[in-house]
Amino acid sequence: MDSSEFLGFLSSRTSIRSYREETLDPGALAYMLSCASSAPSAGNLESWDVVVVTEPGTKEALSEAALDQPHIREAPVVLVVGANYVRAMSRYGDRGILYAVCDASIACTYMMLAAHALGLGSCWTGAFDDEDVRDVLGLPQHVRPVALLAVGHGEQTSGMTSRLPVEEHVHLEAW
Ligand SMILES: Cc1cc2nc3c(=O)[nH]c(=O)nc-3n(C[C@H](O)[C@H](O)[C@H](O)COP(=O)(O)O)c2cc1C
């Protein structure tokens, strides 16, 4: 893939919130998890974990924890990505809290792009009640849920979303 194909790949991804009733091939899930495992992480500690959820009752409870967002209950798979504070803090102390969130975000991003590479739709979902998600999945206190990544065969492609001109983000040499 050359650099313009890479940009085309990135910009052709959109959040998909509607899925066909079709289960995910186990190979697809394994591929996404392998991609996450290749992500960089602070100190190479890989301070992230993921709970793979396919059970309808659990997805329903996660959807309720996420402001009743329907795509969470409708997706065949929801990947709940958590920041593992203990792993990062064992080396980095308080700074590890930030590193664990970064590690989990990068792992989730890799899985989202892996899904796109497979022609699957996904939606990063960040609006949820942490404690409710913890309760549903039995997450330990040292793991903070960072994202619910809904994944499935997209029912339809949603329109491309616009972006700010990149210059709005960029500060040359200093703010
Ligand atoms: C941190 C984060 C939190 C998000 N939370 C939600 C969410 O709770 N529900 C939702 O439908 N989309 C959510 N999204 C998806 C964004 O709405 C979406 O990425 C953005 O509008 C750009 O659209 P695109 O992904 O189609 O390019 C979230 C994305 C990120 C990165």
The ligand as an SDF file (V2000), in Angstrom:
LIG
                    3D

 31 33  0  0  0  0  0  0  0  0999 V2000
  -13.6540    8.9360   22.2490 C   0  0  0  0  0  0  0  0  0  0  0  0
  -14.8130    8.6960   21.3140 C   0  0  0  0  0  0  0  0  0  0  0  0
  -16.0780    8.5570   21.8430 C   0  0  0  0  0  0  0  0  0  0  0  0
  -17.1700    8.2950   20.9970 C   0  0  0  0  0  0  0  0  0  0  0  0
  -18.3960    8.0310   21.5450 N   0  0  0  0  0  0  0  0  0  0  0  0
  -19.4320    7.7310   20.7330 C   0  0  0  0  0  0  0  0  0  0  0  0
  -20.6800    7.3430   21.2880 C   0  0  0  0  0  0  0  0  0  0  0  0
  -20.8600    7.2390   22.4870 O   0  0  0  0  0  0  0  0  0  0  0  0
  -21.6810    7.0370   20.4120 N   0  0  0  0  0  0  0  0  0  0  0  0
  -21.5240    7.0790   19.0540 C   0  0  0  0  0  0  0  0  0  0  0  0
  -22.4760    6.7770   18.3370 O   0  0  0  0  0  0  0  0  0  0  0  0
  -20.3380    7.4450   18.5050 N   0  0  0  0  0  0  0  0  0  0  0  0
  -19.2860    7.7520   19.3040 C   0  0  0  0  0  0  0  0  0  0  0  0
  -18.0680    8.0470   18.7680 N   0  0  0  0  0  0  0  0  0  0  0  0
  -17.9130    8.1100   17.2940 C   0  0  0  0  0  0  0  0  0  0  0  0
  -17.8290    9.5630   16.8350 C   0  0  0  0  0  0  0  0  0  0  0  0
  -19.1110   10.1580   16.9240 O   0  0  0  0  0  0  0  0  0  0  0  0
  -17.2960    9.5970   15.3870 C   0  0  0  0  0  0  0  0  0  0  0  0
  -16.0150    9.0060   15.3280 O   0  0  0  0  0  0  0  0  0  0  0  0
  -17.2010   11.0360   14.8640 C   0  0  0  0  0  0  0  0  0  0  0  0
  -18.4720   11.6320   14.7880 O   0  0  0  0  0  0  0  0  0  0  0  0
  -16.5670   11.0610   13.4810 C   0  0  0  0  0  0  0  0  0  0  0  0
  -17.3060   10.2590   12.5900 O   0  0  0  0  0  0  0  0  0  0  0  0
  -16.6340    9.0550   11.8000 P   0  0  0  0  0  0  0  0  0  0  0  0
  -16.0880    8.0580   12.8140 O   0  0  0  0  0  0  0  0  0  0  0  0
  -17.7510    8.4690   10.9940 O   0  0  0  0  0  0  0  0  0  0  0  0
  -15.5250    9.6080   10.9790 O   0  0  0  0  0  0  0  0  0  0  0  0
  -16.9810    8.2780   19.5910 C   0  0  0  0  0  0  0  0  0  0  0  0
  -15.6900    8.4140   19.0670 C   0  0  0  0  0  0  0  0  0  0  0  0
  -14.6280    8.5980   19.9180 C   0  0  0  0  0  0  0  0  0  0  0  0
  -13.2250    8.6690   19.3280 C   0  0  0  0  0  0  0  0  0  0  0  0
  1  2  1  0
  2  3  1  0
  2 30  2  0
  3  4  2  0
  4  5  1  0
  4 28  1  0
  5  6  2  0
  6  7  1  0
  6 13  1  0
  7  8  2  0
  7  9  1  0
  9 10  1  0
 10 11  2  0
 10 12  1  0
 12 13  2  0
 13 14  1  0
 14 15  1  0
 14 28  1  0
 15 16  1  0
 16 17  1  0
 16 18  1  0
 18 19  1  0
 18 20  1  0
 20 21  1  0
 20 22  1  0
 22 23  1  0
 23 24  1  0
 24 25  2  0
 24 26  1  0
 24 27  1  0
 28 29  2  0
 29 30  1  0
 30 31  1  0
M  END
$$$$
